[in-house]
């Protein structure tokens, strides 16, 4: 069985609910962005990253983006998955984030999961599938 981490930032609790669903399905360690750094990447076979869209469809800039920028060089060849919620827009932040990850050499394990506002049953089921893909 793979060792999996779910690393997330949540402002409203929506992305946290998604992270909890991913972690439960994957049997993963649930870690906030403030608690995760580059020195921890190698300890995991796969990592799910969760962050909502902020402002003009970007990742949260105070905590999550700096953490992600720091770990990104260590993601080359690493199996990862992405998820997050948004309140407006069309998911541009996720498409940009996927491109950034692929450019860093990360291997996307499955289709990313996004949902508008609070995750409904379908979104939580998609999060569970994402977690299963990381095992």
The first five atom37 places (N, CA, C, CB, O) and aatype in JSON, in Angstrom:
{
  "aatype": [20, 20, 20, 20, 20, 20, 20, 20, 20, 20, 20, 20, 20, 20, 20, 20, 20, 20, 20, 20, 20, 20, 20, 20, 20, 20, 20, 20, 20, 20, 20, 20, 20, 20, 20, 20, 20, 20, 20, 20, 20, 20, 20, 20, 20, 20, 20, 20, 20, 20, 20, 20, 20, 20, 20, 20, 20, 20, 20, 20, 20, 20, 20, 20, 20, 20, 20, 20, 20, 20, 20, 20, 20, 20, 20, 20, 20, 20, 20, 20, 20, 20, 20, 20, 20, 20, 20, 20, 20, 20, 20, 20, 20, 20, 20, 20, 20, 20, 20, 20, 20, 20, 20, 20, 20, 20, 20, 20, 20, 20, 20, 20, 20, 20, 20, 20, 20, 20, 20, 20, 20, 20, 20, 20, 20, 20, 20, 20, 20, 20, 20, 20, 20, 20, 20],
  "atom_mask": [
    [1, 1, 1, 1, 1],
    [1, 1, 1, 1, 1],
    [1, 1, 1, 1, 1],
    [1, 1, 1, 1, 1],
    [1, 1, 1, 1, 1],
    [1, 1, 1, 1, 1],
    [1, 1, 1, 1, 1],
    [1, 1, 1, 1, 1],
    [1, 1, 1, 1, 1],
    [1, 1, 1, 1, 1],
    [1, 1, 1, 1, 1],
    [1, 1, 1, 1, 1],
    [1, 1, 1, 1, 1],
    [1, 1, 1, 1, 1],
    [1, 1, 1, 1, 1],
    [1, 1, 1, 1, 1],
    [1, 1, 1, 1, 1],
    [1, 1, 1, 1, 1],
    [1, 1, 1, 1, 1],
    [1, 1, 1, 1, 1],
    [1, 1, 1, 1, 1],
    [1, 1, 1, 1, 1],
    [1, 1, 1, 1, 1],
    [1, 1, 1, 1, 1],
    [1, 1, 1, 1, 1],
    [1, 1, 1, 1, 1],
    [1, 1, 1, 1, 1],
    [1, 1, 1, 1, 1],
    [1, 1, 1, 1, 1],
    [1, 1, 1, 1, 1],
    [1, 1, 1, 1, 1],
    [1, 1, 1, 1, 1],
    [1, 1, 1, 1, 1],
    [1, 1, 1, 1, 1],
    [1, 1, 1, 1, 1],
    [1, 1, 1, 1, 1],
    [1, 1, 1, 1, 1],
    [1, 1, 1, 1, 1],
    [1, 1, 1, 1, 1],
    [1, 1, 1, 1, 1],
    [1, 1, 1, 1, 1],
    [1, 1, 1, 1, 1],
    [1, 1, 1, 1, 1],
    [1, 1, 1, 1, 1],
    [1, 1, 1, 1, 1],
    [1, 1, 1, 1, 1],
    [1, 1, 1, 1, 1],
    [1, 1, 1, 1, 1],
    [1, 1, 1, 1, 1],
    [1, 1, 1, 1, 1],
    [1, 1, 1, 1, 1],
    [1, 1, 1, 1, 1],
    [1, 1, 1, 1, 1],
    [1, 1, 1, 1, 1],
    [1, 1, 1, 1, 1],
    [1, 1, 1, 1, 1],
    [1, 1, 1, 1, 1],
    [1, 1, 1, 1, 1],
    [1, 1, 1, 1, 1],
    [1, 1, 1, 1, 1],
    [1, 1, 1, 1, 1],
    [1, 1, 1, 1, 1],
    [1, 1, 1, 1, 1],
    [1, 1, 1, 1, 1],
    [1, 1, 1, 1, 1],
    [1, 1, 1, 1, 1],
    [1, 1, 1, 1, 1],
    [1, 1, 1, 1, 1],
    [1, 1, 1, 1, 1],
    [1, 1, 1, 1, 1],
    [1, 1, 1, 1, 1],
    [1, 1, 1, 1, 1],
    [1, 1, 1, 1, 1],
    [1, 1, 1, 1, 1],
    [1, 1, 1, 1, 1],
    [1, 1, 1, 1, 1],
    [1, 1, 1, 1, 1],
    [1, 1, 1, 1, 1],
    [1, 1, 1, 1, 1],
    [1, 1, 1, 1, 1],
    [1, 1, 1, 1, 1],
    [1, 1, 1, 1, 1],
    [1, 1, 1, 1, 1],
    [1, 1, 1, 1, 1],
    [1, 1, 1, 1, 1],
    [1, 1, 1, 1, 1],
    [1, 1, 1, 1, 1],
    [1, 1, 1, 1, 1],
    [1, 1, 1, 1, 1],
    [1, 1, 1, 1, 1],
    [1, 1, 1, 1, 1],
    [1, 1, 1, 1, 1],
    [1, 1, 1, 1, 1],
    [1, 1, 1, 1, 1],
    [1, 1, 1, 1, 1],
    [1, 1, 1, 1, 1],
    [1, 1, 1, 1, 1],
    [1, 1, 1, 1, 1],
    [1, 1, 1, 1, 1],
    [1, 1, 1, 1, 1],
    [1, 1, 1, 1, 1],
    [1, 1, 1, 1, 1],
    [1, 1, 1, 1, 1],
    [1, 1, 1, 1, 1],
    [1, 1, 1, 1, 1],
    [1, 1, 1, 1, 1],
    [1, 1, 1, 1, 1],
    [1, 1, 1, 1, 1],
    [1, 1, 1, 1, 1],
    [1, 1, 1, 1, 1],
    [1, 1, 1, 1, 1],
    [1, 1, 1, 1, 1],
    [1, 1, 1, 1, 1],
    [1, 1, 1, 1, 1],
    [1, 1, 1, 1, 1],
    [1, 1, 1, 1, 1],
    [1, 1, 1, 1, 1],
    [1, 1, 1, 1, 1],
    [1, 1, 1, 1, 1],
    [1, 1, 1, 1, 1],
    [1, 1, 1, 1, 1],
    [1, 1, 1, 1, 1],
    [1, 1, 1, 1, 1],
    [1, 1, 1, 1, 1],
    [1, 1, 1, 1, 1],
    [1, 1, 1, 1, 1],
    [1, 1, 1, 1, 1],
    [1, 1, 1, 1, 1],
    [1, 1, 1, 1, 1],
    [1, 1, 1, 1, 1],
    [1, 1, 1, 1, 1],
    [1, 1, 1, 1, 1],
    [1, 1, 1, 1, 1],
    [1, 1, 1, 1, 1],
    [1, 1, 1, 1, 1]
  ],
  "atom_positions": [
    [[0.85, -1.19, 0.0], [0.0, 0.0, 0.0], [0.88, 1.24, 0.0], [-0.96, 0.01, 1.23], [1.88, 1.3, 0.72]],
    [[0.52, 2.21, -0.78], [1.28, 3.45, -0.89], [1.06, 4.34, 0.32], [0.9, 4.19, -2.16], [0.0, 4.33, 0.95]],
    [[2.1, 5.12, 0.62], [1.96, 6.12, 1.66], [1.55, 7.42, 0.96], [3.3, 6.3, 2.48], [2.25, 7.92, 0.08]],
    [[0.39, 7.96, 1.38], [-0.22, 9.11, 0.69], [-0.4, 10.26, 1.67], [-1.58, 8.72, 0.07], [-0.74, 10.06, 2.83]],
    [[-0.16, 11.47, 1.18], [-0.43, 12.69, 1.94], [-1.51, 13.49, 1.21], [0.86, 13.55, 2.12], [-1.57, 13.51, -0.02]],
    [[-2.36, 14.14, 1.99], [-3.33, 15.09, 1.45], [-2.98, 16.43, 2.09], [-4.84, 14.66, 1.74], [-3.15, 16.62, 3.3]],
    [[-2.5, 17.36, 1.27], [-2.03, 18.67, 1.73], [-3.01, 19.71, 1.2], [-0.55, 18.97, 1.25], [-3.28, 19.77, 0.0]],
    [[-3.54, 20.53, 2.11], [-4.59, 21.46, 1.67], [-4.55, 22.77, 2.45], [-5.96, 20.81, 1.83], [-3.94, 22.9, 3.51]],
    [[-5.25, 23.76, 1.85], [-5.55, 25.03, 2.52], [-7.04, 25.27, 2.29], [-4.65, 26.24, 1.95], [-7.55, 25.02, 1.2]],
    [[-7.72, 25.75, 3.32], [-9.15, 26.02, 3.19], [-9.5, 27.27, 3.99], [-9.98, 24.82, 3.68], [-9.12, 27.41, 5.15]],
    [[-10.23, 28.16, 3.36], [-10.66, 29.38, 4.04], [-12.09, 29.27, 4.58], [-10.56, 30.55, 3.11], [-12.4, 29.84, 5.63]],
    [[-12.94, 28.55, 3.87], [-14.35, 28.47, 4.24], [-14.75, 27.1, 4.78], [-15.21, 28.8, 3.05], [-15.84, 26.94, 5.33]],
    [[-13.87, 26.12, 4.62], [-14.18, 24.75, 5.03], [-14.58, 23.87, 3.86], [-15.28, 24.75, 6.04], [-14.65, 22.65, 4.02]],
    [[-14.84, 24.45, 2.68], [-15.26, 23.67, 1.53], [-14.12, 22.75, 1.05], [-15.71, 24.59, 0.39], [-14.33, 21.56, 0.83]],
    [[-12.93, 23.32, 0.89], [-11.79, 22.51, 0.44], [-11.36, 21.54, 1.55], [-10.61, 23.42, 0.03], [-10.88, 20.45, 1.25]],
    [[-11.53, 21.91, 2.79], [-11.23, 20.99, 3.89], [-12.14, 19.75, 3.82], [-11.39, 21.69, 5.25], [-11.67, 18.63, 4.03]],
    [[-13.42, 19.95, 3.54], [-14.34, 18.82, 3.42], [-13.91, 17.9, 2.28], [-15.78, 19.32, 3.19], [-14.0, 16.68, 2.39]],
    [[-13.44, 18.5, 1.19], [-12.94, 17.72, 0.07], [-11.69, 16.94, 0.49], [-12.63, 18.63, -1.13], [-11.55, 15.76, 0.18]],
    [[-10.79, 17.62, 1.2], [-9.54, 16.99, 1.66], [-9.84, 15.8, 2.57], [-8.66, 18.01, 2.39], [-9.19, 14.76, 2.47]],
    [[-10.8, 15.96, 3.44], [-11.15, 14.87, 4.35], [-11.69, 13.66, 3.59], [-12.19, 15.35, 5.38], [-11.38, 12.52, 3.95]],
    [[-12.48, 13.89, 2.54], [-13.0, 12.79, 1.72], [-11.87, 12.08, 0.98], [-14.05, 13.32, 0.73], [-11.86, 10.85, 0.89]],
    [[-10.92, 12.86, 0.43], [-9.78, 12.27, -0.26], [-8.95, 11.44, 0.71], [-8.9, 13.38, -0.91], [-8.6, 10.29, 0.41]],
    [[-8.65, 12.01, 1.87], [-7.8, 11.33, 2.86], [-8.43, 10.04, 3.35], [-7.52, 12.26, 4.04], [-7.75, 9.02, 3.51]],
    [[-9.73, 10.07, 3.59], [-10.42, 8.87, 4.07], [-10.33, 7.75, 3.03], [-11.9, 9.19, 4.4], [-10.05, 6.6, 3.38]],
    [[-10.58, 8.08, 1.77], [-10.55, 7.08, 0.7], [-9.15, 6.54, 0.46], [-11.1, 7.67, -0.57], [-8.98, 5.37, 0.11]],
    [[-8.15, 7.4, 0.63], [-6.76, 7.0, 0.35], [-6.05, 6.41, 1.56], [-5.98, 8.2, -0.15], [-4.97, 5.83, 1.43]],
    [[-6.66, 6.54, 2.75], [-5.96, 6.14, 3.97], [-4.73, 7.0, 4.17], [-5.57, 4.66, 3.9], [-3.67, 6.52, 4.56]],
    [[-4.89, 8.29, 3.9], [-3.77, 9.23, 3.83], [-3.6, 10.06, 5.09], [-3.95, 10.14, 2.65], [-4.5, 10.17, 5.92]],
    [[-2.4, 10.63, 5.21], [-2.14, 11.64, 6.24], [-2.75, 12.94, 5.77], [-0.6, 11.79, 6.52], [-2.52, 13.36, 4.63]],
    [[-3.52, 13.6, 6.61], [-4.16, 14.88, 6.3], [-3.31, 15.99, 6.9], [-5.64, 14.94, 6.84], [-3.13, 16.04, 8.12]],
    [[-2.78, 16.87, 6.05], [-1.8, 17.87, 6.48], [-2.18, 19.24, 5.92], [-0.37, 17.47, 6.01], [-2.5, 19.36, 4.74]],
    [[-2.16, 20.27, 6.77], [-2.42, 21.61, 6.25], [-1.17, 22.13, 5.53], [-2.83, 22.57, 7.41], [-0.06, 21.66, 5.78]],
    [[-1.36, 23.09, 4.65], [-0.26, 23.66, 3.89], [0.81, 24.23, 4.83], [-0.77, 24.75, 2.94], [2.0, 24.16, 4.52]],
    [[0.4, 24.8, 5.96], [1.35, 25.38, 6.91], [2.25, 24.33, 7.55], [0.61, 26.15, 7.99], [3.32, 24.65, 8.06]],
    [[1.8, 23.08, 7.53], [2.55, 22.0, 8.18], [3.4, 21.18, 7.22], [1.6, 21.08, 8.89], [4.05, 20.22, 7.64]],
    [[3.41, 21.53, 5.93], [4.08, 20.71, 4.92], [5.19, 21.47, 4.25], [3.07, 20.21, 3.89], [5.07, 22.67, 3.99]],
    [[6.28, 20.78, 3.95], [7.4, 21.42, 3.28], [8.17, 20.45, 2.4], [8.32, 22.03, 4.29], [7.85, 19.26, 2.37]],
    [[9.17, 20.95, 1.69], [9.92, 20.14, 0.74], [10.58, 18.9, 1.36], [10.98, 20.98, 0.09], [10.72, 17.88, 0.7]],
    [[10.97, 19.0, 2.61], [11.63, 17.88, 3.27], [10.7, 16.69, 3.5], [12.2, 18.34, 4.59], [11.16, 15.6, 3.84]],
    [[9.39, 16.87, 3.33], [8.43, 15.8, 3.56], [8.01, 15.08, 2.28], [7.2, 16.35, 4.24], [7.43, 13.99, 2.35]],
    [[8.28, 15.66, 1.13], [7.81, 15.09, -0.14], [8.29, 13.66, -0.33], [8.28, 15.96, -1.31], [7.5, 12.79, -0.7]],
    [[9.56, 13.4, -0.09], [10.14, 12.08, -0.35], [9.52, 10.99, 0.52], [11.63, 12.12, -0.12], [9.6, 9.81, 0.17]],
    [[8.92, 11.35, 1.64], [8.33, 10.36, 2.55], [7.03, 9.77, 2.0], [8.07, 10.99, 3.92], [6.51, 8.79, 2.55]],
    [[6.49, 10.34, 0.93], [5.2, 9.91, 0.39], [5.32, 9.39, -1.04], [4.2, 11.06, 0.43], [6.08, 9.93, -1.85]],
    [[4.57, 8.33, -1.33], [4.52, 7.78, -2.68], [3.64, 8.62, -3.59], [4.02, 6.34, -2.64], [3.86, 8.69, -4.79]],
    [[2.64, 9.26, -2.99], [1.69, 10.09, -3.74], [1.19, 11.21, -2.84], [0.5, 9.25, -4.29], [1.12, 11.05, -1.62]],
    [[0.85, 12.34, -3.45], [0.37, 13.5, -2.69], [-0.81, 14.12, -3.42], [1.51, 14.55, -2.5], [-0.75, 14.37, -4.63]],
    [[-1.88, 14.37, -2.68], [-3.01, 15.14, -3.21], [-2.88, 16.55, -2.64], [-4.4, 14.49, -2.83], [-2.69, 16.73, -1.44]],
    [[-2.99, 17.54, -3.5], [-2.94, 18.94, -3.07], [-4.32, 19.56, -3.29], [-1.84, 19.73, -3.86], [-4.91, 19.4, -4.35]],
    [[-4.81, 20.27, -2.28], [-6.1, 20.93, -2.38], [-6.03, 22.39, -2.03], [-7.1, 20.24, -1.5], [-5.49, 22.76, -0.99]],
    [[-6.56, 23.22, -2.9], [-6.58, 24.67, -2.66], [-7.74, 25.29, -3.44], [-5.22, 25.33, -3.05], [-7.93, 24.96, -4.61]],
    [[-8.49, 26.17, -2.82], [-9.57, 26.84, -3.55], [-9.03, 27.93, -4.47], [-10.58, 27.43, -2.58], [-7.89, 28.37, -4.34]],
    [[-9.86, 28.35, -5.39], [-9.55, 29.5, -6.23], [-9.72, 30.75, -5.39], [-10.45, 29.55, -7.52], [-10.68, 30.87, -4.62]],
    [[-8.8, 31.67, -5.54], [-8.86, 32.94, -4.82], [-8.81, 34.08, -5.83], [-7.69, 33.05, -3.8], [-8.3, 33.92, -6.94]],
    [[-9.34, 35.22, -5.46], [-9.24, 36.42, -6.28], [-9.55, 36.18, -7.73], [-7.87, 37.0, -6.16], [-10.64, 35.73, -8.09]],
    [[-8.57, 36.48, -8.58], [-8.74, 36.32, -10.03], [-8.32, 34.91, -10.45], [-7.9, 37.4, -10.81], [-7.49, 34.73, -11.34]],
    [[-8.91, 33.9, -9.79], [-8.65, 32.48, -10.06], [-7.15, 32.14, -9.95], [-9.15, 32.12, -11.46], [-6.51, 31.74, -10.92]],
    [[-6.63, 32.31, -8.74], [-5.27, 31.92, -8.42], [-5.29, 31.11, -7.13], [-4.33, 33.16, -8.29], [-6.29, 31.11, -6.41]],
    [[-4.18, 30.43, -6.84], [-4.06, 29.71, -5.57], [-3.94, 30.71, -4.43], [-2.83, 28.76, -5.59], [-3.53, 31.85, -4.65]],
    [[-4.3, 30.29, -3.23], [-4.18, 31.15, -2.05], [-2.72, 31.58, -1.92], [-4.67, 30.4, -0.74], [-1.83, 30.73, -1.93]],
    [[-2.47, 32.89, -1.8], [-1.12, 33.44, -1.96], [-0.28, 33.59, -0.69], [-1.23, 34.75, -2.58], [0.93, 33.74, -0.8]],
    [[-0.88, 33.56, 0.47], [-0.12, 33.78, 1.71], [0.5, 32.51, 2.26], [-1.02, 34.39, 2.75], [1.63, 32.53, 2.76]],
    [[-0.21, 31.4, 2.18], [0.23, 30.15, 2.78], [0.44, 29.05, 1.75], [-0.76, 29.7, 3.81], [1.5, 28.43, 1.7]],
    [[-0.58, 28.81, 0.92], [-0.51, 27.68, 0.01], [0.51, 27.88, -1.11], [-1.87, 27.42, -0.59], [1.37, 27.02, -1.31]],
    [[0.43, 28.98, -1.84], [1.33, 29.2, -2.98], [2.8, 29.14, -2.57], [1.04, 30.55, -3.63], [3.59, 28.49, -3.25]],
    [[3.21, 29.8, -1.46], [4.62, 29.68, -1.06], [5.03, 28.23, -0.74], [4.9, 30.57, 0.15], [6.12, 27.8, -1.11]],
    [[4.15, 27.5, -0.07], [4.45, 26.09, 0.23], [4.58, 25.31, -1.07], [3.35, 25.47, 1.13], [5.53, 24.54, -1.24]],
    [[3.63, 25.51, -2.0], [3.65, 24.76, -3.24], [4.89, 25.1, -4.07], [2.38, 25.04, -4.05], [5.51, 24.2, -4.64]],
    [[5.25, 26.37, -4.13], [6.46, 26.77, -4.86], [7.7, 26.1, -4.27], [6.62, 28.3, -4.84], [8.62, 25.73, -5.0]],
    [[7.73, 25.95, -2.95], [8.87, 25.33, -2.28], [8.96, 23.83, -2.56], [8.79, 25.56, -0.78], [10.06, 23.29, -2.7]],
    [[7.81, 23.14, -2.64], [7.83, 21.69, -2.86], [7.87, 21.3, -4.34], [6.61, 21.06, -2.21], [8.23, 20.17, -4.67]],
    [[7.52, 22.22, -5.21], [7.4, 21.91, -6.64], [8.65, 21.25, -7.24], [7.09, 23.16, -7.4], [8.5, 20.31, -8.01]],
    [[9.87, 21.7, -6.93], [11.04, 21.03, -7.51], [11.15, 19.55, -7.12], [12.3, 21.76, -7.08], [11.75, 18.77, -7.85]],
    [[10.59, 19.16, -6.0], [10.66, 17.78, -5.53], [9.55, 16.91, -6.12], [10.59, 17.74, -4.01], [9.5, 15.71, -5.85]],
    [[8.66, 17.49, -6.94], [7.53, 16.74, -7.49], [7.85, 16.02, -8.8], [6.38, 17.65, -7.7], [7.0, 15.31, -9.33]],
    [[9.05, 16.21, -9.33], [9.42, 15.56, -10.58], [9.3, 14.04, -10.44], [10.86, 15.95, -11.0], [9.99, 13.43, -9.62]],
    [[8.42, 13.43, -11.23], [8.2, 12.0, -11.18], [7.24, 11.54, -10.09], [9.49, 11.32, -10.99], [6.95, 10.35, -9.99]],
    [[6.76, 12.45, -9.26], [5.87, 12.11, -8.14], [4.43, 12.03, -8.62], [5.99, 13.16, -7.0], [3.97, 12.86, -9.41]],
    [[3.73, 11.02, -8.14], [2.29, 10.86, -8.45], [1.51, 11.83, -7.56], [1.81, 9.37, -8.22], [1.61, 11.77, -6.33]],
    [[0.75, 12.71, -8.19], [-0.03, 13.69, -7.44], [-1.45, 13.77, -7.99], [0.64, 15.08, -7.5], [-1.75, 13.23, -9.06]],
    [[-2.31, 14.46, -7.25], [-3.67, 14.78, -7.7], [-4.03, 16.14, -7.12], [-4.7, 13.68, -7.25], [-3.49, 16.54, -6.09]],
    [[-4.93, 16.85, -7.8], [-5.31, 18.2, -7.4], [-6.82, 18.3, -7.21], [-4.84, 19.22, -8.45], [-7.6, 17.65, -7.9]],
    [[-7.21, 19.13, -6.24], [-8.64, 19.37, -6.0], [-8.82, 20.73, -5.36], [-9.25, 18.25, -5.11], [-7.88, 21.31, -4.81]],
    [[-10.05, 21.25, -5.43], [-10.36, 22.51, -4.77], [-11.73, 23.03, -5.14], [-9.31, 23.55, -5.11], [-12.37, 22.55, -6.09]],
    [[-12.17, 24.0, -4.38], [-13.48, 24.61, -4.62], [-13.29, 26.04, -5.15], [-14.33, 24.62, -3.32], [-12.21, 26.62, -5.05]],
    [[-14.36, 26.57, -5.7], [-14.31, 27.93, -6.22], [-15.68, 28.57, -6.05], [-13.88, 27.95, -7.71], [-16.69, 27.88, -5.89]],
    [[-15.71, 29.89, -6.07], [-16.97, 30.6, -5.91], [-17.43, 31.28, -7.18], [-16.85, 31.62, -4.82], [-18.6, 31.62, -7.31]],
    [[-16.52, 31.48, -8.12], [-16.84, 32.14, -9.37], [-15.82, 31.69, -10.4], [-16.85, 33.71, -9.21], [-14.86, 31.0, -10.06]],
    [[-16.01, 32.07, -11.64], [-15.07, 31.73, -12.69], [-15.43, 30.4, -13.34], [-13.65, 31.67, -12.14], [-16.53, 29.88, -13.16]],
    [[-14.48, 29.87, -14.09], [-14.75, 28.64, -14.84], [-13.73, 27.54, -14.6], [-14.81, 28.95, -16.32], [-13.68, 26.56, -15.34]],
    [[-12.91, 27.69, -13.58], [-11.91, 26.67, -13.28], [-10.54, 26.96, -13.86], [-12.37, 25.35, -13.77], [-9.68, 26.08, -13.89]],
    [[-10.33, 28.17, -14.32], [-9.04, 28.53, -14.91], [-7.88, 28.26, -13.95], [-9.05, 30.01, -15.32], [-6.81, 27.83, -14.38]],
    [[-8.09, 28.52, -12.66], [-7.02, 28.31, -11.69], [-6.56, 26.85, -11.68], [-7.48, 28.73, -10.28], [-5.37, 26.59, -11.53]],
    [[-7.47, 25.92, -11.85], [-7.11, 24.51, -11.85], [-6.35, 24.15, -13.12], [-8.36, 23.63, -11.72], [-5.36, 23.42, -13.06]],
    [[-6.79, 24.65, -14.26], [-6.08, 24.37, -15.51], [-4.65, 24.91, -15.45], [-6.83, 24.98, -16.71], [-3.71, 24.24, -15.87]],
    [[-4.49, 26.11, -14.93], [-3.16, 26.7, -14.79], [-2.29, 25.89, -13.82], [-3.27, 28.16, -14.31], [-1.11, 25.68, -14.07]],
    [[-2.9, 25.45, -12.72], [-2.19, 24.66, -11.72], [-1.75, 23.31, -12.3], [-3.08, 24.44, -10.48], [-0.63, 22.87, -12.05]],
    [[-2.62, 22.67, -13.07], [-2.26, 21.4, -13.72], [-1.07, 21.6, -14.66], [-3.46, 20.83, -14.5], [-0.14, 20.8, -14.65]],
    [[-1.1, 22.66, -15.45], [0.01, 22.94, -16.37], [1.31, 23.16, -15.61], [-0.31, 24.16, -17.23], [2.37, 22.69, -16.02]],
    [[1.23, 23.88, -14.5], [2.39, 24.14, -13.65], [2.97, 22.83, -13.13], [2.01, 25.07, -12.48], [4.19, 22.64, -13.12]],
    [[2.1, 21.94, -12.68], [2.54, 20.64, -12.15], [3.18, 19.78, -13.23], [1.36, 19.89, -11.52], [4.23, 19.19, -13.01]],
    [[2.56, 19.72, -14.39], [3.11, 18.94, -15.49], [4.46, 19.5, -15.93], [2.13, 18.92, -16.68], [5.38, 18.75, -16.26]],
    [[4.59, 20.82, -15.92], [5.85, 21.47, -16.25], [6.96, 21.13, -15.27], [5.67, 22.96, -16.31], [8.14, 21.13, -15.62]],
    [[6.58, 20.84, -14.03], [7.55, 20.47, -13.0], [7.86, 18.97, -13.04], [7.02, 20.85, -11.62], [8.69, 18.49, -12.26]],
    [[7.2, 18.23, -13.94], [7.47, 16.8, -14.07], [6.61, 15.91, -13.2], [8.87, 16.55, -13.77], [6.85, 14.71, -13.13]],
    [[5.62, 16.48, -12.52], [4.72, 15.68, -11.69], [3.84, 14.81, -12.59], [3.84, 16.59, -10.78], [3.58, 15.16, -13.75]],
    [[3.38, 13.69, -12.05], [2.52, 12.77, -12.77], [1.12, 12.88, -12.18], [3.07, 11.3, -12.68], [0.89, 12.51, -11.03]],
    [[0.18, 13.39, -12.97], [-1.2, 13.52, -12.49], [-1.86, 12.15, -12.5], [-2.01, 14.54, -13.36], [-1.99, 11.52, -13.56]],
    [[-2.28, 11.68, -11.33], [-2.83, 10.33, -11.17], [-4.23, 10.19, -11.74], [-2.85, 9.96, -9.72], [-4.65, 9.1, -12.11]],
    [[-4.95, 11.3, -11.82], [-6.34, 11.26, -12.28], [-6.79, 12.67, -12.63], [-7.27, 10.63, -11.21], [-6.05, 13.63, -12.46]],
    [[-8.01, 12.77, -13.1], [-8.59, 14.08, -13.4], [-8.76, 14.86, -12.1], [-9.95, 13.93, -14.14], [-9.18, 14.31, -11.09]],
    [[-8.44, 16.13, -12.14], [-8.59, 16.99, -10.97], [-10.08, 17.14, -10.64], [-7.94, 18.38, -11.2], [-10.94, 17.0, -11.5]],
    [[-10.35, 17.44, -9.36], [-11.73, 17.6, -8.91], [-11.94, 19.05, -8.46], [-12.06, 16.61, -7.75], [-11.22, 19.56, -7.6]],
    [[-12.94, 19.71, -9.05], [-13.32, 21.04, -8.61], [-14.82, 21.05, -8.35], [-12.92, 22.14, -9.66], [-15.58, 20.3, -8.97]],
    [[-15.23, 21.9, -7.44], [-16.66, 22.08, -7.21], [-16.92, 23.53, -6.86], [-17.17, 21.14, -6.09], [-16.05, 24.21, -6.31]],
    [[-18.1, 23.99, -7.18], [-18.48, 25.36, -6.86], [-19.07, 25.38, -5.46], [-19.48, 25.93, -7.9], [-20.02, 24.66, -5.16]],
    [[-18.49, 26.23, -4.62], [-18.92, 26.42, -3.23], [-18.8, 25.11, -2.44], [-20.37, 26.93, -3.19], [-17.81, 24.39, -2.59]],
    [[-19.79, 24.81, -1.62], [-19.72, 23.63, -0.76], [-19.84, 22.35, -1.59], [-20.82, 23.68, 0.31], [-20.7, 22.27, -2.47]],
    [[-18.97, 21.35, -1.33], [-19.06, 20.12, -2.11], [-20.36, 19.37, -1.84], [-17.86, 19.23, -1.81], [-20.73, 19.14, -0.69]],
    [[-21.04, 18.97, -2.93], [-22.25, 18.17, -2.8], [-21.85, 16.68, -2.82], [-23.27, 18.49, -3.95], [-20.66, 16.36, -2.82]],
    [[-22.82, 15.8, -2.82], [-22.54, 14.37, -2.79], [-21.72, 13.92, -4.0], [-23.84, 13.58, -2.73], [-20.84, 13.07, -3.87]],
    [[-22.0, 14.49, -5.17], [-21.24, 14.12, -6.38], [-19.79, 14.55, -6.26], [-21.88, 14.76, -7.62], [-18.89, 13.79, -6.63]],
    [[-19.55, 15.75, -5.75], [-18.18, 16.23, -5.58], [-17.42, 15.39, -4.56], [-18.18, 17.71, -5.16], [-16.25, 15.08, -4.75]],
    [[-18.08, 15.04, -3.46], [-17.43, 14.21, -2.45], [-17.13, 12.81, -2.99], [-18.3, 14.11, -1.19], [-16.1, 12.23, -2.65]],
    [[-18.01, 12.27, -3.81], [-17.76, 10.97, -4.45], [-16.57, 11.07, -5.4], [-19.02, 10.49, -5.22], [-15.75, 10.15, -5.46]],
    [[-16.46, 12.18, -6.12], [-15.3, 12.4, -7.01], [-14.02, 12.5, -6.19], [-15.5, 13.67, -7.86], [-12.97, 12.03, -6.62]],
    [[-14.09, 13.12, -5.02], [-12.93, 13.2, -4.13], [-12.51, 11.82, -3.65], [-13.23, 14.12, -2.93], [-11.32, 11.52, -3.55]],
    [[-13.49, 10.99, -3.36], [-13.18, 9.61, -2.94], [-12.48, 8.86, -4.07], [-14.47, 8.87, -2.51], [-11.53, 8.12, -3.82]],
    [[-12.94, 9.02, -5.3], [-12.3, 8.38, -6.44], [-10.87, 8.89, -6.61], [-13.11, 8.62, -7.73], [-9.96, 8.12, -6.92]],
    [[-10.68, 10.19, -6.4], [-9.34, 10.78, -6.48], [-8.44, 10.11, -5.43], [-9.39, 12.32, -6.26], [-7.31, 9.75, -5.73]],
    [[-8.96, 9.95, -4.21], [-8.19, 9.3, -3.16], [-7.83, 7.86, -3.52], [-8.96, 9.32, -1.86], [-6.71, 7.41, -3.28]],
    [[-8.79, 7.15, -4.1], [-8.54, 5.76, -4.52], [-7.44, 5.69, -5.58], [-9.84, 5.13, -5.07], [-6.64, 4.75, -5.58]],
    [[-7.39, 6.68, -6.47], [-6.4, 6.69, -7.54], [-4.98, 6.87, -7.01], [-6.71, 7.79, -8.53], [-4.01, 6.56, -7.71]],
    [[-4.84, 7.35, -5.8], [-3.52, 7.59, -5.22], [-2.97, 6.41, -4.45], [-3.57, 8.79, -4.32], [-1.79, 6.39, -4.09]],
    [[-3.8, 5.42, -4.18], [-3.36, 4.26, -3.39], [-2.29, 3.47, -4.12], [-4.55, 3.35, -3.07], [-1.8, 2.46, -3.6]]
  ]
}
